[in-house]
Amino acid sequence: MTAKTDVLRVRIAPELKKSVKEILEKLGLSPSEAISMYFRQIEMEQGIPFDVKIPKIPNRETRKVIDDALKGKNIHYAKDTKELFEQLEK
């Protein structure tokens, strides 16, 4: 006896579908099986089973340091770690 199933229709970018399908085939899974696994994890976790958040944007000071480094400003040079630590101790 086959378990009753329902149909789920989704829209997905063709290149993403192709890429994921190739990976799933290597794992021996169909897209339907993978989606069912994902839904089971949502059910078990009572939410998305991974963090969904907006990445932190660097603060003004960090952004300035990054921008300076990209421009080659305030760069510290040492030939090796020993020299680096000697310079840092000064």
N, CA, C and O atoms as a GROMACS GRO file, in nm:
protein
  360
    1MET      N    1   0.084  -0.118   0.000
    1MET     CA    2   0.000   0.000   0.000
    1MET      C    3   0.089   0.125   0.000
    1MET      O    4   0.178   0.137   0.084
    2THR      N    5   0.066   0.215  -0.092
    2THR     CA    6   0.144   0.337  -0.106
    2THR      C    7   0.087   0.445  -0.017
    2THR      O    8  -0.035   0.462  -0.007
    3ALA      N    9   0.177   0.520   0.050
    3ALA     CA   10   0.132   0.631   0.134
    3ALA      C   11   0.074   0.740   0.046
    3ALA      O   12   0.120   0.764  -0.065
    4LYS      N   13  -0.030   0.806   0.097
    4LYS     CA   14  -0.091   0.915   0.024
    4LYS      C   15   0.007   1.033   0.019
    4LYS      O   16   0.071   1.066   0.118
    5THR      N   17   0.016   1.095  -0.097
    5THR     CA   18   0.103   1.211  -0.112
    5THR      C   19   0.023   1.327  -0.171
    5THR      O   20  -0.085   1.308  -0.225
    6ASP      N   21   0.078   1.444  -0.159
    6ASP     CA   22   0.018   1.564  -0.214
    6ASP      C   23   0.116   1.625  -0.314
    6ASP      O   24   0.236   1.596  -0.309
    7VAL      N   25   0.067   1.708  -0.402
    7VAL     CA   26   0.151   1.771  -0.504
    7VAL      C   27   0.191   1.910  -0.456
    7VAL      O   28   0.108   1.985  -0.404
    8LEU      N   29   0.318   1.943  -0.476
    8LEU     CA   30   0.371   2.075  -0.444
    8LEU      C   31   0.435   2.129  -0.572
    8LEU      O   32   0.525   2.066  -0.628
    9ARG      N   33   0.390   2.244  -0.617
    9ARG     CA   34   0.448   2.305  -0.737
    9ARG      C   35   0.530   2.425  -0.694
    9ARG      O   36   0.484   2.508  -0.616
   10VAL      N   37   0.652   2.433  -0.745
   10VAL     CA   38   0.740   2.546  -0.713
   10VAL      C   39   0.803   2.598  -0.840
   10VAL      O   40   0.818   2.526  -0.938
   11ARG      N   41   0.840   2.724  -0.837
   11ARG     CA   42   0.915   2.784  -0.947
   11ARG      C   43   1.058   2.800  -0.899
   11ARG      O   44   1.084   2.847  -0.789
   12ILE      N   45   1.151   2.760  -0.984
   12ILE     CA   46   1.292   2.766  -0.947
   12ILE      C   47   1.374   2.795  -1.072
   12ILE      O   48   1.338   2.752  -1.182
   13ALA      N   49   1.482   2.868  -1.055
   13ALA     CA   50   1.569   2.900  -1.168
   13ALA      C   51   1.619   2.771  -1.232
   13ALA      O   52   1.664   2.681  -1.162
   14PRO      N   53   1.612   2.761  -1.365
   14PRO     CA   54   1.652   2.638  -1.434
   14PRO      C   55   1.795   2.594  -1.404
   14PRO      O   56   1.821   2.475  -1.386
   15GLU      N   57   1.890   2.690  -1.398
   15GLU     CA   58   2.029   2.652  -1.371
   15GLU      C   59   2.047   2.598  -1.229
   15GLU      O   60   2.129   2.509  -1.207
   16LEU      N   61   1.971   2.652  -1.133
   16LEU     CA   62   1.977   2.602  -0.996
   16LEU      C   63   1.918   2.461  -0.989
   16LEU      O   64   1.975   2.372  -0.925
   17LYS      N   65   1.806   2.441  -1.056
   17LYS     CA   66   1.743   2.310  -1.059
   17LYS      C   67   1.839   2.205  -1.117
   17LYS      O   68   1.853   2.096  -1.061
   18LYS      N   69   1.903   2.238  -1.227
   18LYS     CA   70   1.995   2.145  -1.292
   18LYS      C   71   2.113   2.111  -1.201
   18LYS      O   72   2.149   1.994  -1.186
   19SER      N   73   2.172   2.213  -1.141
   19SER     CA   74   2.286   2.194  -1.054
   19SER      C   75   2.251   2.107  -0.933
   19SER      O   76   2.324   2.014  -0.899
   20VAL      N   77   2.140   2.138  -0.870
   20VAL     CA   78   2.098   2.063  -0.752
   20VAL      C   79   2.060   1.920  -0.789
   20VAL      O   80   2.091   1.826  -0.716
   21LYS      N   81   1.992   1.904  -0.902
   21LYS     CA   82   1.953   1.770  -0.945
   21LYS      C   83   2.076   1.680  -0.966
   21LYS      O   84   2.073   1.563  -0.930
   22GLU      N   85   2.183   1.736  -1.023
   22GLU     CA   86   2.307   1.660  -1.043
   22GLU      C   87   2.366   1.616  -0.909
   22GLU      O   88   2.413   1.503  -0.896
   23ILE      N   89   2.364   1.705  -0.812
   23ILE     CA   90   2.416   1.672  -0.679
   23ILE      C   91   2.330   1.564  -0.614
   23ILE      O   92   2.382   1.467  -0.558
   24LEU      N   93   2.200   1.579  -0.623
   24LEU     CA   94   2.108   1.482  -0.562
   24LEU      C   95   2.123   1.344  -0.626
   24LEU      O   96   2.116   1.243  -0.557
   25GLU      N   97   2.145   1.341  -0.758
   25GLU     CA   98   2.165   1.212  -0.826
   25GLU      C   99   2.288   1.140  -0.770
   25GLU      O  100   2.286   1.018  -0.750
   26LYS      N  101   2.395   1.216  -0.743
   26LYS     CA  102   2.516   1.157  -0.684
   26LYS      C  103   2.487   1.102  -0.544
   26LYS      O  104   2.552   1.006  -0.500
   27LEU      N  105   2.391   1.161  -0.476
   27LEU     CA  106   2.354   1.116  -0.342
   27LEU      C  107   2.247   1.006  -0.346
   27LEU      O  108   2.210   0.950  -0.242
   28GLY      N  109   2.199   0.976  -0.466
   28GLY     CA  110   2.097   0.873  -0.479
   28GLY      C  111   1.958   0.920  -0.438
   28GLY      O  112   1.874   0.840  -0.396
   29LEU      N  113   1.935   1.051  -0.448
   29LEU     CA  114   1.806   1.108  -0.409
   29LEU      C  115   1.739   1.177  -0.527
   29LEU      O  116   1.804   1.233  -0.615
   30SER      N  117   1.608   1.171  -0.526
   30SER     CA  118   1.531   1.247  -0.624
   30SER      C  119   1.500   1.384  -0.562
   30SER      O  120   1.508   1.400  -0.440
   31PRO      N  121   1.466   1.483  -0.645
   31PRO     CA  122   1.426   1.612  -0.589
   31PRO      C  123   1.309   1.597  -0.492
   31PRO      O  124   1.306   1.665  -0.389
   32SER      N  125   1.213   1.511  -0.523
   32SER     CA  126   1.099   1.490  -0.433
   32SER      C  127   1.143   1.436  -0.298
   32SER      O  128   1.094   1.480  -0.194
   33GLU      N  129   1.237   1.341  -0.300
   33GLU     CA  130   1.286   1.285  -0.174
   33GLU      C  131   1.361   1.392  -0.093
   33GLU      O  132   1.346   1.399   0.029
   34ALA      N  133   1.440   1.473  -0.161
   34ALA     CA  134   1.516   1.577  -0.092
   34ALA      C  135   1.422   1.680  -0.030
   34ALA      O  136   1.443   1.724   0.083
   35ILE      N  137   1.319   1.719  -0.103
   35ILE     CA  138   1.222   1.816  -0.050
   35ILE      C  139   1.147   1.756   0.067
   35ILE      O  140   1.120   1.825   0.166
   36SER      N  141   1.112   1.628   0.058
   36SER     CA  142   1.045   1.562   0.171
   36SER      C  143   1.135   1.561   0.294
   36SER      O  144   1.087   1.582   0.406
   37MET      N  145   1.264   1.535   0.274
   37MET     CA  146   1.360   1.538   0.386
   37MET      C  147   1.365   1.678   0.447
   37MET      O  148   1.365   1.693   0.569
   38TYR      N  149   1.368   1.778   0.362
   38TYR     CA  150   1.372   1.916   0.408
   38TYR      C  151   1.247   1.949   0.490
   38TYR      O  152   1.257   2.010   0.597
   39PHE      N  153   1.130   1.909   0.442
   39PHE     CA  154   1.006   1.932   0.513
   39PHE      C  155   1.005   1.859   0.648
   39PHE      O  156   0.957   1.914   0.747
   40ARG      N  157   1.058   1.737   0.652
   40ARG     CA  158   1.067   1.662   0.779
   40ARG      C  159   1.155   1.736   0.879
   40ARG      O  160   1.122   1.744   0.998
   41GLN      N  161   1.265   1.791   0.830
   41GLN     CA  162   1.354   1.867   0.919
   41GLN      C  163   1.284   1.992   0.972
   41GLN      O  164   1.300   2.026   1.090
   42ILE      N  165   1.209   2.060   0.888
   42ILE     CA  166   1.133   2.178   0.933
   42ILE      C  167   1.034   2.136   1.041
   42ILE      O  168   1.020   2.204   1.143
   43GLU      N  169   0.968   2.023   1.019
   43GLU     CA  170   0.871   1.972   1.117
   43GLU      C  171   0.940   1.939   1.249
   43GLU      O  172   0.892   1.976   1.356
   44MET      N  173   1.054   1.869   1.242
   44MET     CA  174   1.126   1.829   1.363
   44MET      C  175   1.182   1.949   1.438
   44MET      O  176   1.177   1.954   1.561
   45GLU      N  177   1.236   2.046   1.365
   45GLU     CA  178   1.298   2.163   1.427
   45GLU      C  179   1.197   2.272   1.462
   45GLU      O  180   1.228   2.366   1.534
   46GLN      N  181   1.076   2.256   1.411
   46GLN     CA  182   0.973   2.358   1.428
   46GLN      C  183   1.020   2.492   1.372
   46GLN      O  184   0.994   2.598   1.429
   47GLY      N  185   1.089   2.485   1.260
   47GLY     CA  186   1.140   2.604   1.192
   47GLY      C  187   1.239   2.562   1.086
   47GLY      O  188   1.265   2.444   1.066
   48ILE      N  189   1.295   2.659   1.017
   48ILE     CA  190   1.395   2.633   0.914
   48ILE      C  191   1.516   2.570   0.982
   48ILE      O  192   1.562   2.621   1.084
   49PRO      N  193   1.570   2.460   0.929
   49PRO     CA  194   1.678   2.388   0.998
   49PRO      C  195   1.818   2.448   0.980
   49PRO      O  196   1.917   2.377   0.993
   50PHE      N  197   1.826   2.574   0.950
   50PHE     CA  198   1.953   2.645   0.940
   50PHE      C  199   1.924   2.793   0.964
   50PHE      O  200   1.809   2.836   0.952
   51ASP      N  201   2.027   2.870   0.998
   51ASP     CA  202   2.010   3.012   1.024
   51ASP      C  203   1.967   3.087   0.898
   51ASP      O  204   2.026   3.070   0.792
   52VAL      N  205   1.866   3.168   0.912
   52VAL     CA  206   1.823   3.256   0.804
   52VAL      C  207   1.832   3.397   0.862
   52VAL      O  208   1.748   3.439   0.942
   53LYS      N  209   1.935   3.470   0.819
   53LYS     CA  210   1.954   3.603   0.874
   53LYS      C  211   2.026   3.693   0.776
   53LYS      O  212   2.091   3.647   0.682
   54ILE      N  213   2.012   3.820   0.800
   54ILE     CA  214   2.079   3.920   0.718
   54ILE      C  215   2.222   3.930   0.770
   54ILE      O  216   2.243   3.947   0.890
   55PRO      N  217   2.322   3.920   0.680
   55PRO     CA  218   2.460   3.929   0.728
   55PRO      C  219   2.489   4.065   0.789
   55PRO      O  220   2.436   4.167   0.746
   56LYS      N  221   2.574   4.063   0.891
   56LYS     CA  222   2.611   4.189   0.957
   56LYS      C  223   2.698   4.272   0.863
   56LYS      O  224   2.789   4.221   0.798
   57ILE      N  225   2.667   4.398   0.858
   57ILE     CA  226   2.745   4.492   0.776
   57ILE      C  227   2.855   4.548   0.867
   57ILE      O  228   2.826   4.585   0.980
   58PRO      N  229   2.977   4.555   0.820
   58PRO     CA  230   3.084   4.608   0.905
   58PRO      C  231   3.052   4.750   0.953
   58PRO      O  232   2.994   4.830   0.880
   59ASN      N  233   3.092   4.779   1.078
   59ASN     CA  234   3.070   4.914   1.129
   59ASN      C  235   3.164   5.012   1.058
   59ASN      O  236   3.247   4.972   0.977
   60ARG      N  237   3.150   5.139   1.088
   60ARG     CA  238   3.224   5.244   1.017
   60ARG      C  239   3.376   5.226   1.030
   60ARG      O  240   3.448   5.243   0.932
   61GLU      N  241   3.423   5.192   1.150
   61GLU     CA  242   3.567   5.176   1.171
   61GLU      C  243   3.622   5.058   1.091
   61GLU      O  244   3.726   5.069   1.027
   62THR      N  245   3.551   4.944   1.095
   62THR     CA  246   3.594   4.826   1.020
   62THR      C  247   3.591   4.854   0.871
   62THR      O  248   3.682   4.814   0.798
   63ARG      N  249   3.487   4.923   0.825
   63ARG     CA  250   3.476   4.956   0.682
   63ARG      C  251   3.594   5.043   0.638
   63ARG      O  252   3.647   5.024   0.528
   64LYS      N  253   3.636   5.139   0.724
   64LYS     CA  254   3.749   5.226   0.691
   64LYS      C  255   3.877   5.144   0.680
   64LYS      O  256   3.956   5.165   0.587
   65VAL      N  257   3.899   5.053   0.772
   65VAL     CA  258   4.020   4.969   0.769
   65VAL      C  259   4.022   4.885   0.641
   65VAL      O  260   4.126   4.871   0.577
   66ILE      N  261   3.908   4.829   0.605
   66ILE     CA  262   3.898   4.748   0.483
   66ILE      C  263   3.927   4.836   0.361
   66ILE      O  264   4.004   4.798   0.273
   67ASP      N  265   3.863   4.952   0.356
   67ASP     CA  266   3.884   5.043   0.242
   67ASP      C  267   4.031   5.086   0.232
   67ASP      O  268   4.088   5.088   0.122
   68ASP      N  269   4.092   5.120   0.347
   68ASP     CA  270   4.235   5.157   0.347
   68ASP      C  271   4.321   5.042   0.295
   68ASP      O  272   4.411   5.064   0.214
   69ALA      N  273   4.295   4.923   0.342
   69ALA     CA  274   4.374   4.806   0.300
   69ALA      C  275   4.361   4.784   0.149
   69ALA      O  276   4.459   4.752   0.082
   70LEU      N  277   4.241   4.799   0.098
   70LEU     CA  278   4.221   4.782  -0.046
   70LEU      C  279   4.295   4.888  -0.128
   70LEU      O  280   4.333   4.865  -0.243
   71LYS      N  281   4.317   5.005  -0.066
   71LYS     CA  282   4.391   5.113  -0.132
   71LYS      C  283   4.541   5.104  -0.103
   71LYS      O  284   4.618   5.186  -0.153
   72GLY      N  285   4.582   5.005  -0.024
   72GLY     CA  286   4.722   4.990   0.010
   72GLY      C  287   4.770   5.081   0.122
   72GLY      O  288   4.890   5.097   0.142
   73LYS      N  289   4.677   5.141   0.196
   73LYS     CA  290   4.712   5.231   0.306
   73LYS      C  291   4.721   5.153   0.437
   73LYS      O  292   4.651   5.054   0.458
   74ASN      N  293   4.810   5.200   0.525
   74ASN     CA  294   4.824   5.144   0.659
   74ASN      C  295   4.845   4.992   0.660
   74ASN      O  296   4.790   4.922   0.744
   75ILE      N  297   4.923   4.945   0.566
   75ILE     CA  298   4.954   4.803   0.556
   75ILE      C  299   5.081   4.776   0.635
   75ILE      O  300   5.177   4.852   0.626
   76HIS      N  301   5.083   4.669   0.711
   76HIS     CA  302   5.200   4.632   0.791
   76HIS      C  303   5.270   4.516   0.722
   76HIS      O  304   5.206   4.417   0.686
   77TYR      N  305   5.400   4.528   0.704
   77TYR     CA  306   5.477   4.423   0.638
   77TYR      C  307   5.579   4.362   0.733
   77TYR      O  308   5.641   4.432   0.813
   78ALA      N  309   5.595   4.230   0.724
   78ALA     CA  310   5.698   4.158   0.799
   78ALA      C  311   5.738   4.038   0.715
   78ALA      O  312   5.654   3.981   0.645
   79LYS      N  313   5.868   4.001   0.722
   79LYS     CA  314   5.914   3.890   0.638
   79LYS      C  315   5.868   3.754   0.690
   79LYS      O  316   5.858   3.658   0.614
   80ASP      N  317   5.840   3.747   0.821
   80ASP     CA  318   5.791   3.622   0.879
   80ASP      C  319   5.722   3.652   1.012
   80ASP      O  320   5.718   3.767   1.055
   81THR      N  321   5.667   3.550   1.076
   81THR     CA  322   5.594   3.573   1.200
   81THR      C  323   5.684   3.623   1.312
   81THR      O  324   5.642   3.703   1.395
   82LYS      N  325   5.808   3.576   1.316
   82LYS     CA  326   5.902   3.621   1.419
   82LYS      C  327   5.920   3.773   1.410
   82LYS      O  328   5.912   3.844   1.510
   83GLU      N  329   5.946   3.821   1.288
   83GLU     CA  330   5.962   3.966   1.268
   83GLU      C  331   5.834   4.040   1.302
   83GLU      O  332   5.837   4.148   1.361
   84LEU      N  333   5.722   3.984   1.265
   84LEU     CA  334   5.594   4.047   1.293
   84LEU      C  335   5.576   4.068   1.443
   84LEU      O  336   5.542   4.178   1.487
   85PHE      N  337   5.598   3.962   1.522
   85PHE     CA  338   5.582   3.974   1.666
   85PHE      C  339   5.683   4.069   1.728
   85PHE      O  340   5.651   4.140   1.823
   86GLU      N  341   5.805   4.071   1.676
   86GLU     CA  342   5.905   4.166   1.725
   86GLU      C  343   5.859   4.309   1.700
   86GLU      O  344   5.875   4.396   1.786
   87GLN      N  345   5.803   4.335   1.584
   87GLN     CA  346   5.753   4.468   1.551
   87GLN      C  347   5.633   4.505   1.638
   87GLN      O  348   5.618   4.620   1.679
   88LEU      N  349   5.549   4.409   1.665
   88LEU     CA  350   5.429   4.437   1.745
   88LEU      C  351   5.463   4.466   1.892
   88LEU      O  352   5.390   4.538   1.960
   89GLU      N  353   5.575   4.410   1.939
   89GLU     CA  354   5.616   4.432   2.078
   89GLU      C  355   5.677   4.570   2.099
   89GLU      O  356   5.691   4.613   2.214
   90LYS      N  357   5.715   4.639   1.992
   90LYS     CA  358   5.776   4.773   2.003
   90LYS      C  359   5.673   4.876   2.038
   90LYS      O  360   5.706   4.994   2.052
   0.00000   0.00000   0.00000
